[in-house]
């Protein structure tokens, strides 16, 4: 079992691992278009299409590999899987930094999707380290770490990009390597050997995980909620920059400012508010509050024409930070300790498949409603679709019957 001192350092390391992962992901965002144009000898428009394919490759690999990483964690423990992914990240970013062609970048993004599936083992490790009462708060800390990384990463990447489009990739590689070395020193194994189980290829894929977890009461309805919620919130990374230009004629600086505000508000909400709200209204109640706030924001953005109003609205929609920690805690309560990795990997696959679908829905919808045939243009259309997805998630969660909490003696195999 993990000693209290080890438990505290392990919680901090899991947060740091997610933080560095998010910084590494965000640090390359400002320079990726320039590197694609340089390697592909194409203009910005074509580079944008290629960047979309990069995003789909990344998300598709994460979808396929999430349960694999989770099941490896359930069999061999969280430490070797999480540290292996961090080391792989460092090598992958160095590979992309030296990439001589677009083909190498595609390979690098695929590998990033594989190692990015480590978010599942990180979540499973946090579940191992949590009591039922602090589980939502601990998952909120993971979300806060990701939000801070999402703010810090692009800012650092923009500064390093002045040195050339490859510099941020090298910086991300150094960050990943440093985090790997730090983890070797401070991160203990969090999974009790008594709760491990044999590795099974049948479960180590999205379909196998679905068939395995369907036997656990209440997991699949929560997974259904998670999918529609993930699809709703993917409207932001899919179209926000394009929407802001079409609706408000914003400059890249204003777009960046709005994204930084989103990340900062969500991080603050998850650090300061999640635990308090869950303690008062419970995990389901907290998730419903966050979903309702986000849905209001989606509808307002659908019809908004005044740019400065975006910022106060973002302060309201930051309450959506309540959702994922609460949903993760609800799902985590329903499975035994030896299936936490599988569960978190499956959850990652749900988010990844939503990330694959979202650009096909939202980008095409925005293009259709802002193109030459749109009279008048309606750039808010994708946000109304997102609101519909969120309402479906709300209705399902509100009607969901409470399931019994799984006891440690359950096998889950």
Rosetta blueprint (number, residue, H / E / L):
1 X L
2 X L
3 X L
4 X H
5 X H
6 X H
7 X H
8 X H
9 X H
10 X H
11 X H
12 X H
13 X H
14 X H
15 X H
16 X H
17 X H
18 X H
19 X H
20 X H
21 X H
22 X H
23 X H
24 X H
25 X H
26 X H
27 X H
28 X L
29 X H
30 X H
31 X H
32 X H
33 X H
34 X H
35 X H
36 X H
37 X H
38 X H
39 X H
40 X H
41 X L
42 X L
43 X L
44 X H
45 X H
46 X H
47 X H
48 X H
49 X H
50 X H
51 X H
52 X H
53 X H
54 X H
55 X H
56 X H
57 X H
58 X H
59 X H
60 X H
61 X H
62 X H
63 X H
64 X H
65 X H
66 X H
67 X H
68 X H
69 X H
70 X H
71 X H
72 X H
73 X H
74 X H
75 X H
76 X H
77 X L
78 X H
79 X H
80 X H
81 X H
82 X H
83 X H
84 X H
85 X H
86 X H
87 X H
88 X H
89 X H
90 X H
91 X H
92 X H
93 X H
94 X H
95 X H
96 X H
97 X H
98 X L
99 X L
100 X L
101 X L
102 X H
103 X H
104 X H
105 X H
106 X H
107 X H
108 X H
109 X H
110 X H
111 X H
112 X H
113 X H
114 X H
115 X H
116 X H
117 X L
118 X H
119 X H
120 X H
121 X H
122 X H
123 X H
124 X H
125 X H
126 X H
127 X H
128 X H
129 X L
130 X L
131 X L
132 X L
133 X L
134 X L
135 X H
136 X H
137 X H
138 X H
139 X H
140 X H
141 X H
142 X H
143 X H
144 X H
145 X H
146 X H
147 X H
148 X H
149 X H
150 X H
151 X H
152 X H
153 X H
154 X H
155 X H
156 X H
157 X H
158 X H
159 X H
160 X H
161 X H
162 X H
163 X H
164 X L
165 X L
166 X L
167 X H
168 X H
169 X H
170 X H
171 X H
172 X H
173 X H
174 X H
175 X H
176 X H
177 X H
178 X H
179 X H
180 X H
181 X H
182 X H
183 X H
184 X H
185 X H
186 X H
187 X L
188 X L
189 X L
190 X L
191 X L
192 X L
193 X H
194 X H
195 X H
196 X L
197 X L
198 X L
199 X L
200 X L
201 X L
202 X L
203 X L
204 X L
205 X L
206 X H
207 X H
208 X H
209 X H
210 X H
211 X H
212 X H
213 X H
214 X L
215 X L
216 X L
217 X L
218 X L
219 X H
220 X H
221 X H
222 X H
223 X H
224 X H
225 X H
226 X H
227 X H
228 X H
229 X H
230 X H
231 X H
232 X H
233 X H
234 X H
235 X H
236 X H
237 X H
238 X H
239 X H
240 X H
241 X H
242 X H
243 X H
244 X H
245 X H
246 X H
247 X H
248 X H
249 X L
250 X L
251 X L
252 X H
253 X H
254 X H
255 X H
256 X H
257 X H
258 X H
259 X H
260 X H
261 X H
262 X H
263 X H
264 X H
265 X H
266 X H
267 X H
268 X H
269 X H
270 X H
271 X H
272 X H
273 X L
274 X H
275 X H
276 X H
277 X H
278 X H
279 X H
280 X H
281 X H
282 X H
283 X H
284 X H
285 X H
286 X H
287 X H
288 X H
289 X H
290 X H
291 X H
292 X H
293 X H
294 X H
295 X H
296 X H
297 X H
298 X H
299 X H
300 X H
301 X H
302 X H
303 X H
304 X L
305 X L
306 X L
307 X L
308 X L
309 X H
310 X H
311 X H
312 X H
313 X H
314 X H
315 X H
316 X H
317 X H
318 X H
319 X H
320 X H
321 X H
322 X H
323 X H
324 X H
325 X H
326 X H
327 X H
328 X H
329 X H
330 X H
331 X H
332 X H
333 X H
334 X L
335 X L
336 X L
337 X H
338 X H
339 X H
340 X H
341 X H
342 X H
343 X H
344 X H
345 X H
346 X H
347 X H
348 X H
349 X H
350 X H
351 X H
352 X H
353 X H
354 X H
355 X H
356 X H
357 X H
358 X H
359 X H
360 X H
361 X H
362 X H
363 X H
364 X H
365 X H
366 X H
367 X H
368 X H
369 X H
370 X H
371 X L
372 X L
373 X L
374 X L
375 X L
376 X L
377 X L
378 X L
379 X L
380 X L
381 X H
382 X H
383 X H
384 X H
385 X H
386 X H
387 X H
388 X H
389 X H
390 X H
391 X H
392 X H
393 X H
394 X H
395 X H
396 X H
397 X H
398 X H
399 X H
400 X L
401 X L
402 X L
403 X L
404 X L
405 X L
406 X L
407 X L
408 X L
409 X L
410 X L
411 X L
412 X L
413 X L
